[in-house]
Amino acid sequence: MKFFNLFLLLLLASSTMRGQENESQTNPATAEMQVQEIPKEKTCIALITIDSDINKAMPYIVLLRKLAQDPKIKGLILHIDSPGGNGGSSEIIYRALDAFKRLKPVGVAVENQCLSAAYKVACGSDYIIAPSSADIGSIGTRWNINQYKNVKFNANNRSGDIETIILKAGDYKLIGDANVPFAKEDQDYLQQMLDTCYQNFISIVAKARNLSLDNEKVWANGKVFVASEALQLGLIDAIGGFDDALSKMKELLEKRGITIEGELEIIDYPLNESANAKK
């Protein structure tokens, strides 16, 4: 008798479980609730901001390598608001971005200015978008030379000329020193250096933006262009804001076969403070 009662209890339990399974299969509301409980993977985009002089490259390089290896990061947007910086640092970052975009798309969203070395960095991206009133360009090179003349000082109500004795080894070692007269041959030497850097700069821009070097004096003359002019010259891809940069990023991701559901998830990656620290 006890065995029979136990058999009935097991039979009832089995029927109840089958009924619950059938209900989940036939009841749309229950099935929908079960689907909603499964979290969807978000499409994550990294955000890096460049908002001051570019004087150091390594913090950018370290971060870019980290993002390239992170499987959850599908693309990168640079938010640029910078007047420029050093030629060497900007070229290193440009080359790193150019390599990065072969793995994942890179976009640039300009805020107020993207000038000189900052524009060189932007050329490493797949596209550049800026508001119509932003400043773009300043494609050129410069070297500041300070020269002291008739320097005097006052101490204890006395004044006198400052005399500096300088020794050197190497004919060009003191070029640019404010205490040394700036000879014509020194100026010619520095001009040659600037011309070489300039040719390197415009070659990068011409290749990245598909521009002709035949009319470099139009777009690479050191002028600062408002974004509407820069668009006509081919220096940027579109007029717009950050949302437009995100829309373009979606297009590039879809071209690479990445399905996007909902809005892109933006993950801000602050740089080490030394990245933009002024010298």
C-alpha positions in Angstrom: 0.0 0.0 0.0 2.8 2.4 0.9 4.5 1.6 -2.4 1.3 2.3 -4.3 0.9 5.8 -2.6 4.6 6.6 -3.3 4.0 5.7 -7.0 0.9 8.0 -7.2 2.9 10.9 -5.7 5.7 10.5 -8.3 3.2 10.3 -11.1 1.4 13.6 -9.9 4.8 15.4 -9.7 5.8 14.3 -13.2 2.4 15.5 -14.6 2.8 18.9 -12.9 6.3 19.4 -14.4 5.1 18.4 -17.9 2.2 20.9 -17.5 4.6 23.7 -16.6 6.8 22.9 -19.6 3.8 22.9 -22.0 2.6 26.2 -20.6 6.0 27.9 -21.2 5.9 26.5 -24.7 2.3 27.6 -25.5 2.0 30.8 -23.5 3.6 33.7 -25.4 3.8 35.9 -22.4 5.8 33.3 -20.5 8.1 32.7 -23.4 8.7 36.4 -23.9 9.5 36.9 -20.2 12.1 34.1 -20.5 13.7 35.7 -23.5 13.9 39.1 -21.8 15.8 37.6 -19.0 18.7 36.8 -21.3 21.1 39.8 -21.3 22.1 41.2 -24.7 25.7 41.9 -25.5 26.3 45.6 -26.0 28.3 47.1 -28.8 31.1 49.0 -27.0 33.0 51.9 -28.5 36.1 53.4 -26.8 36.4 57.2 -26.4 39.7 59.0 -26.1 39.8 62.8 -25.6 42.7 65.0 -26.8 42.1 68.4 -25.4 45.5 70.1 -25.0 49.0 70.2 -26.5 50.3 66.8 -27.8 53.7 66.4 -26.2 53.9 62.8 -25.3 53.0 59.7 -27.4 53.6 56.7 -25.2 50.4 57.0 -23.0 48.4 56.9 -26.3 50.4 53.9 -27.7 49.9 51.9 -24.5 46.1 52.6 -24.5 45.7 51.9 -28.2 47.4 48.5 -27.8 45.1 47.7 -24.8 42.0 48.6 -26.8 43.2 46.6 -29.9 43.4 43.5 -27.8 40.1 44.0 -25.9 37.4 41.9 -27.7 34.5 43.9 -26.3 35.8 47.1 -27.9 34.5 47.3 -31.5 35.7 50.7 -32.5 37.3 54.0 -31.3 36.3 57.7 -31.4 38.8 60.4 -30.8 37.3 63.6 -29.3 39.8 66.3 -30.4 40.0 69.9 -29.2 43.6 70.7 -29.5 45.8 73.5 -31.0 48.6 71.0 -31.9 51.9 70.0 -30.3 55.1 68.3 -31.1 55.8 66.8 -34.6 57.4 63.6 -33.4 54.8 62.7 -30.8 51.9 63.4 -33.2 53.5 61.3 -36.0 53.9 58.3 -33.6 50.2 58.6 -32.6 49.2 58.9 -36.2 51.1 55.7 -37.2 49.5 53.8 -34.2 46.0 54.9 -35.2 46.7 54.0 -38.9 47.6 50.5 -37.7 44.7 50.3 -35.2 42.0 51.1 -37.9 43.0 48.0 -39.8 41.6 46.1 -36.9 38.8 48.3 -35.7 37.2 51.5 -37.2 38.4 54.9 -35.9 36.5 58.2 -36.0 37.3 61.8 -35.1 34.8 64.2 -33.5 36.2 67.7 -33.4 34.9 70.2 -30.9 36.5 73.6 -31.3 39.9 73.1 -33.0 41.9 70.4 -34.6 45.1 72.2 -35.7 48.7 71.4 -36.7 50.0 68.3 -34.9 46.4 67.5 -33.7 45.3 67.4 -37.3 48.1 65.1 -38.2 46.8 62.7 -35.5 43.3 63.0 -36.9 44.6 61.8 -40.3 45.1 58.4 -38.8 41.3 57.9 -38.6 38.7 56.6 -41.0 36.7 59.9 -40.9 36.8 63.4 -39.4 33.6 65.2 -38.4 33.5 68.8 -37.1 31.0 71.5 -36.4 30.8 74.2 -39.0 32.5 76.8 -36.8 35.4 74.7 -35.7 39.0 75.5 -36.7 40.8 73.0 -38.9 44.2 72.8 -40.5 47.2 75.0 -39.7 49.2 72.5 -41.7 52.8 73.7 -41.4 55.9 73.7 -39.2 57.5 76.3 -37.0 60.4 76.9 -34.7 60.5 79.6 -32.0 63.8 81.3 -31.5 64.3 83.7 -28.5 67.0 86.3 -28.8 68.1 88.5 -25.9 69.3 92.1 -26.8 70.7 94.6 -24.4 69.7 92.6 -21.4 70.2 94.4 -18.1 69.2 93.6 -14.5 68.5 95.7 -11.4 69.8 94.6 -8.0 70.3 96.9 -5.0 69.6 99.8 -7.3 72.5 98.8 -9.6 72.3 97.8 -13.2 74.7 96.2 -15.6 74.9 94.1 -18.7 74.8 90.3 -18.5 77.8 88.6 -20.0 77.6 84.9 -20.9 80.6 82.8 -21.9 79.6 79.7 -23.8 81.8 76.9 -25.0 80.7 74.3 -27.6 81.8 71.2 -29.4 80.1 70.8 -32.7 79.5 73.6 -35.2 75.7 73.6 -34.9 75.4 72.8 -31.2 74.3 76.3 -30.1 71.8 77.0 -32.8 68.7 78.5 -31.2 70.5 79.5 -28.0 69.2 82.9 -27.0 72.6 84.0 -25.8 74.3 83.4 -29.1 73.9 85.6 -32.2 71.7 84.0 -34.8 73.9 83.8 -37.9 72.5 83.5 -41.5 73.9 80.0 -41.9 72.2 78.9 -38.7 68.9 80.2 -40.0 69.4 78.5 -43.3 70.1 75.2 -41.5 66.9 75.5 -39.4 64.9 76.4 -42.4 66.1 73.2 -44.1 65.0 71.2 -41.1 61.6 72.8 -41.1 61.2 72.2 -44.8 61.9 68.5 -44.3 59.4 68.3 -41.5 56.8 70.1 -43.6 57.2 67.7 -46.5 56.7 64.8 -44.2 53.6 66.4 -42.7 51.9 67.2 -46.0 52.8 63.7 -47.4 50.9 62.2 -44.4 47.9 64.5 -45.0 47.8 63.9 -48.8 47.9 60.2 -48.4 45.3 60.1 -45.6 42.9 62.5 -47.2 43.5 61.5 -50.8 44.7 65.0 -51.7 47.0 66.1 -54.5 50.4 67.6 -53.6 50.2 69.6 -56.8 47.9 72.1 -55.0 49.5 71.9 -51.5 49.8 75.7 -51.4 46.0 75.8 -51.1 45.4 73.4 -48.2 48.9 73.2 -46.7 49.9 76.8 -46.4 49.6 77.1 -42.6 46.1 78.6 -42.8 43.5 77.9 -40.2 40.2 77.0 -42.0 36.7 77.0 -40.5 35.2 73.6 -40.9 32.9 74.6 -43.8 36.0 75.6 -45.8 37.9 72.5 -44.6 35.1 70.3 -46.0 35.4 71.9 -49.4 39.1 71.3 -49.4 38.7 67.7 -48.4 40.4 68.1 -45.0 37.3 66.7 -43.2 34.5 64.3 -44.2 31.3 66.0 -42.8 29.9 68.8 -40.8 28.3 67.6 -37.6 28.6 66.8 -33.9 29.3 63.8 -31.8 26.0 62.0 -32.6 26.9 62.3 -36.3 30.3 60.7 -35.5 28.4 57.8 -33.8 26.1 57.3 -36.7 29.2 57.1 -39.0 30.7 54.6 -36.6 27.6 52.4 -36.9 27.9 52.4 -40.7 31.6 51.3 -40.5 30.8 48.6 -38.0 28.0 47.2 -40.1 30.3 47.2 -43.2 32.6 45.0 -41.1 29.8 42.6 -40.4 29.1 43.7 -36.8 25.4 43.6 -35.9 24.3 46.5 -33.7 21.3 46.3 -31.5 20.2 49.6 -29.9 22.6 52.4 -29.1 26.3 52.1 -29.0 27.8 51.9 -25.5 30.5 54.6 -25.1 33.3 53.8 -22.7 35.5 56.7 -21.8 39.2 55.9 -21.4 41.1 58.7 -19.6 44.7 59.0 -20.5 47.5 59.1 -18.0 47.9 62.8 -17.0 51.4 62.8 -18.5 50.0 62.4 -22.0 48.9 66.0 -22.3 51.2 67.6 -19.8 52.9 70.7 -21.1 56.6 70.9 -20.9 
